[in-house]
């Protein structure tokens, strides 16, 4: 009977042990990066690579860690090494596209997203990234084909039906909760950096400062609708005896929980929460850049008025639509409301306007998004 040389047996055993050791380093790196320790996570990935240079996942995970530290050149290099080892690595194609887009290489990003979609992913992000980039480049036909492909593949059908409706100019009453959850679960870890640092987002501090002036500087009870990562928390907490945050995205709430500023965090659709919340509970309700995911707001306003105490304040921002419509969905999937619509449903809900003004919502210079900020008071 033929026996393999002992050296081959040892070689196979050593190879198996090296793979186990490398994977253990990768898993440790994942845990470290998940807790925000990216430098130590990178060191763990490097140890995995030192043990097994052909470990594609270690290179890919290193790319994620470099990206989260805004080291785009290093991230691009790591993703490239992962793809050299594993050419059909969908996640690496997708995330390389993200980094190239951040680095303003839109042609390269487009190629990466297209390759990821061509590989038929069973998760949503490559389809969203390709569709959104195509829309921003004015190629709506390719975006529509991308969304239709996701629907045909059975990938988050509600989400992609909403994006398809938006791309084709079909306005519905609201985006499905699944859409907002998908967007923000994938965006949570670098949400603050992208929105605040890159797009100059200042709506939370603007709303909070005025609300505190209007409600008093201490012991106010506040409901933060669509609280996200908790950007309102630092501005509100010093004045609050109760701060409640509600959001549909578990990943965003996990980021908000890290700051330990909210007394209660609830994972729920904001309309569903408002309908079941106790009446006359809050001195103030805030909705910072939340209504871009809802078109029709009657139910929101009616129930905000119900949960506010007499004299309570409702503060929110909207993207501004023309007054010849109530609301409309944009090709991006975001909604705009008109000032006339807001004023009409506020009056019908027993909410009187205190103050409103034009305000840039977000956007890099030259690409600012025009909006309105409103402050309403519940009639006594």
C-alpha positions in Angstrom: 0.0 0.0 0.0 1.3 3.4 -1.0 2.1 5.8 1.9 2.7 9.5 1.4 6.1 10.6 2.5 6.2 11.8 6.1 7.3 15.2 4.9 4.1 15.6 2.9 2.0 14.7 5.9 3.8 17.2 8.1 3.4 19.8 5.3 -0.4 19.3 5.2 -0.7 19.4 9.0 1.4 22.5 9.1 -0.7 24.1 6.4 -3.9 23.3 8.3 -2.5 24.7 11.5 -1.4 27.9 9.8 -4.9 28.4 8.4 -6.4 28.0 11.9 -3.9 30.5 13.3 -4.5 33.0 10.6 -8.3 32.8 11.0 -8.0 33.2 14.7 -6.0 36.5 14.1 -8.7 37.6 11.7 -11.5 37.0 14.2 -9.6 38.9 16.8 -9.1 41.7 14.4 -12.8 41.7 13.7 -13.7 42.0 17.4 -11.2 44.8 17.9 -12.4 46.8 15.0 -16.0 46.3 16.1 -15.1 47.9 19.4 -13.4 50.9 17.7 -9.8 49.7 18.2 -8.8 49.9 14.6 -5.1 50.1 15.1 -5.0 46.9 17.1 -7.4 45.3 14.7 -5.0 46.1 11.8 -2.1 44.6 13.8 -4.2 41.4 14.2 -4.9 41.3 10.4 -1.2 41.8 9.7 -0.4 38.8 11.9 -2.9 36.8 9.9 -1.2 37.9 6.7 2.2 37.1 8.1 1.0 33.6 8.9 -0.8 33.1 5.6 0.0 35.7 2.9 -2.8 34.4 0.7 -5.6 34.9 3.3 -7.9 37.0 1.2 -10.3 37.9 4.0 -7.4 39.3 6.1 -6.5 41.7 3.3 -10.2 42.6 2.9 -10.7 43.2 6.6 -7.6 45.3 6.7 -9.1 47.4 3.9 -12.2 48.0 6.0 -10.1 49.1 8.9 -8.0 51.5 6.8 -11.3 52.9 5.4 -12.7 53.5 8.8 -9.6 55.5 9.7 -9.9 57.5 6.5 -6.7 56.0 5.1 -8.0 55.6 1.6 -4.7 54.8 -0.2 -4.0 51.9 2.2 -7.6 50.7 2.0 -7.5 50.6 -1.8 -4.2 48.7 -1.7 -5.7 46.1 0.8 -8.8 45.6 -1.3 -6.7 45.2 -4.4 -4.6 42.4 -2.7 -7.8 40.7 -1.6 -9.1 40.7 -5.2 -5.9 39.5 -6.6 -6.2 36.4 -4.4 -10.0 36.1 -4.9 -11.2 37.8 -8.1 -14.9 37.1 -7.4 -14.9 38.6 -3.9 -18.2 40.6 -4.0 -17.7 42.4 -0.8 -14.2 43.6 -1.8 -15.4 44.8 -5.2 -18.2 46.7 -3.5 -16.1 48.3 -0.7 -13.3 49.2 -3.1 -16.0 51.0 -5.1 -17.0 52.9 -1.9 -13.4 54.0 -1.2 -12.8 55.0 -4.9 -16.0 57.1 -4.8 -14.8 58.8 -1.6 -11.5 59.4 -3.4 -13.4 61.0 -6.4 -12.5 58.2 -8.8 -16.1 57.8 -10.0 -15.2 55.8 -13.1 -13.3 53.3 -11.0 -16.1 53.2 -8.4 -18.7 52.6 -11.1 -16.7 49.6 -12.5 -16.3 48.1 -9.0 -20.0 48.4 -8.2 -21.0 47.0 -11.6 -18.7 44.0 -11.1 -20.1 43.4 -7.7 -23.7 43.5 -9.1 -22.7 41.2 -12.1 -21.6 38.6 -9.5 -25.2 38.5 -8.3 -24.9 39.4 -4.6 -27.6 38.2 -2.2 -27.2 41.4 -0.2 -28.4 44.9 -1.0 -25.4 47.3 -0.8 -23.8 46.8 -4.2 -27.2 47.4 -5.9 -27.8 50.5 -3.9 -24.3 51.8 -4.5 -24.4 51.2 -8.2 -27.9 52.7 -8.6 -27.2 55.8 -6.5 -23.9 56.5 -8.4 -25.6 56.1 -11.7 -28.3 58.5 -10.7 -25.8 61.1 -9.6 -24.1 60.7 -13.0 -27.4 61.2 -14.8 -27.6 57.6 -16.0 -31.1 56.8 -14.6 -31.7 54.0 -17.1 -28.8 52.0 -15.7 -30.1 52.7 -12.1 -33.5 51.4 -13.1 -32.0 48.2 -14.5 -30.0 47.7 -11.4 -33.0 48.1 -9.1 -35.0 45.7 -11.3 -32.2 43.2 -11.1 -32.3 43.3 -7.3 -36.0 42.8 -7.3 -35.8 39.9 -9.7 -33.1 38.3 -7.4 -35.4 38.7 -4.4 -33.0 41.0 -2.6 -34.9 43.3 -0.2 -37.8 43.8 -2.6 -39.5 46.6 -0.6 -36.4 48.6 -0.6 -35.7 48.3 -4.3 -39.3 48.8 -5.2 -39.1 52.2 -3.4 -35.9 53.1 -5.2 -37.4 51.9 -8.6 -40.6 54.1 -7.9 -38.4 57.1 -7.1 -36.2 56.6 -10.2 -39.3 56.3 -12.4 -41.0 59.3 -10.8 -43.7 57.5 -8.9 -44.5 59.2 -5.6 -45.8 57.0 -2.8 -46.9 58.1 0.7 -43.7 56.9 2.4 -40.6 54.8 2.1 -41.0 51.4 3.7 -39.3 51.0 7.0 -37.1 48.3 5.5 -35.6 50.9 3.1 -34.5 53.2 6.0 -33.2 50.2 7.9 -31.1 49.0 5.0 -29.6 52.4 4.3 -28.6 53.1 7.9 -27.6 49.7 9.0 -25.0 49.8 6.2 -24.0 53.4 7.0 -23.9 53.5 10.8 -20.2 53.2 11.6 -19.2 56.2 9.4 -22.5 58.1 9.4 -21.2 60.9 11.6 -18.0 61.5 9.7 -19.8 61.5 6.3 -22.7 63.7 7.3 -21.2 66.1 9.8 -17.6 66.4 8.5 -18.1 65.9 4.8 -21.5 67.4 4.3 -21.6 70.1 6.9 -24.7 68.8 8.7 -25.7 71.1 11.5 -29.5 70.6 11.9 -29.3 68.8 15.2 -27.5 71.6 17.1 -29.7 74.2 15.4 -32.9 72.5 16.5 -31.7 71.7 19.9 -30.6 75.2 20.8 -33.9 76.7 19.8 -35.9 74.0 21.6 -34.0 74.5 24.9 -34.7 78.3 24.6 -38.4 77.7 24.0 -38.9 75.0 26.6 -36.5 76.1 29.4 -33.0 75.2 30.2 -33.6 72.3 32.6 -35.8 69.3 33.4 -37.4 69.0 29.9 -38.6 65.7 28.6 -37.7 65.2 24.9 -38.5 62.6 22.2 -36.0 62.4 19.4 -37.6 60.8 16.4 -35.2 59.1 14.0 -32.4 59.7 16.5 -29.9 57.8 14.4 -26.4 57.8 16.0 -27.6 60.3 18.6 -26.3 63.6 17.1 -29.0 65.5 19.1 -28.0 63.9 22.4 -25.0 66.0 23.3 -26.9 69.2 22.7 -30.1 68.1 24.6 -28.9 66.0 27.5 -27.7 68.9 29.8 -31.3 70.3 29.7 -33.2 67.0 29.9 -34.7 65.0 32.7 -35.8 62.4 30.1 -34.4 61.8 26.7 -35.9 59.1 24.5 -34.6 58.2 21.1 -36.5 56.2 18.5 -35.0 54.7 15.3 -35.7 51.9 12.9 -32.0 51.0 12.5 -30.5 48.7 15.2 -27.0 49.6 13.9 -27.6 53.3 14.4 -29.0 52.8 17.8 -26.0 50.8 18.8 -23.8 53.8 17.9 -26.2 56.1 19.9 -25.9 53.8 22.9 -22.1 54.2 23.0 -22.5 57.8 24.1 -24.8 56.9 27.1 -26.8 60.1 26.7 -30.3 58.7 26.0 -32.3 57.4 28.9 -34.3 55.1 26.6 -33.6 53.9 23.0 -36.3 52.2 21.1 -35.9 50.3 17.8 -39.2 51.0 16.0 -40.7 52.8 13.1 -41.4 56.3 14.3 -45.1 56.3 13.2 -45.7 53.0 14.9 -44.0 54.4 18.1 -46.1 57.6 18.1 -49.4 55.7 17.7 -48.8 53.7 20.8 -46.9 56.2 23.0 -48.5 57.6 26.1 -50.3 61.0 25.6 -49.0 64.3 27.0 -45.6 62.8 27.9 -43.0 65.2 26.3 -42.2 68.9 26.4 -40.5 68.6 23.0 -40.4 66.3 20.0 -37.6 66.6 17.5 -37.3 65.2 14.0 -33.9 66.2 12.5 -33.8 65.3 8.7 -36.2 62.5 9.3 -39.1 63.4 7.0 -37.0 62.7 3.9 -38.2 59.1 4.5 -41.9 60.0 4.8 -44.0 61.9 2.3 -47.5 62.0 3.9 -47.2 63.4 7.5 -50.7 63.7 8.8 -50.4 60.7 11.1 -47.1 62.0 12.4 -48.4 65.5 13.2 -51.6 64.2 14.8 -49.8 61.8 17.1 -46.9 64.3 17.9 -49.7 66.7 19.1 -51.1 63.8 21.2 -47.8 62.9 22.9 -46.8 66.6 23.6 -47.8 68.3 26.8 -49.8 71.5 26.5 -47.4 74.2 25.3 -44.9 71.6 24.1 -42.7 72.2 21.0 -42.3 70.2 17.8 -39.1 71.0 15.9 -38.1 69.5 12.6 -36.5 70.0 9.2 -37.7 69.2 5.7 -36.3 69.4 2.2 -38.3 72.1 0.5 -40.7 71.3 -2.3 -42.6 73.9 -4.4 -46.0 74.9 -3.0 -47.8 73.5 -6.0 -47.6 70.0 -4.3 -47.9 68.6 -0.8 -44.9 66.2 -1.1 -42.9 64.5 -3.8 -40.3 61.8 -3.9 -36.9 62.6 -5.6 -35.0 60.2 -7.8 -32.7 59.7 -4.8 -35.6 58.1 -2.9 -35.8 61.1 -0.4 -39.0 63.1 0.0 -39.6 66.8 0.0 -42.6 68.6 1.5 -43.9 72.1 0.7 -44.3 74.8 3.3 -48.0 75.2 2.4 -48.5 71.5 3.2 -46.7 71.7 6.5 -48.7 74.8 7.6 -52.0 73.2 6.7 -51.5 69.9 8.5 -50.0 71.7 11.5 -53.1 73.8 11.9 -55.3 70.7 11.5 -53.4 68.9 14.3 -53.6 71.8 16.8 -50.0 72.9 16.3 -49.3 76.6 16.0 -46.3 77.9 14.1 -43.8 79.8 16.4 -41.0 80.1 13.9 -39.9 78.9 10.5 -37.0 79.8 8.2 -35.0 78.6 5.2 -32.0 76.5 6.0 -29.5 74.5 4.1 -29.9 70.9 5.3 -26.7 69.3 4.2 -24.3 69.2 1.3 -20.8 69.9 0.1 -20.1 73.5 -1.2 -21.9 73.9 -4.5 -24.2 71.0 -3.8 -26.2 72.3 -0.8 -29.7 70.9 -0.2 -32.3 73.7 0.4 -34.7 73.1 3.2 -36.9 74.6 5.9 -36.9 74.4 9.7 -40.1 74.7 11.7 -40.9 75.2 15.3 -44.5 74.5 16.3 -46.3 74.7 19.6 -49.1 72.6 20.9 -52.1 74.7 21.7 -52.9 74.8 25.4 
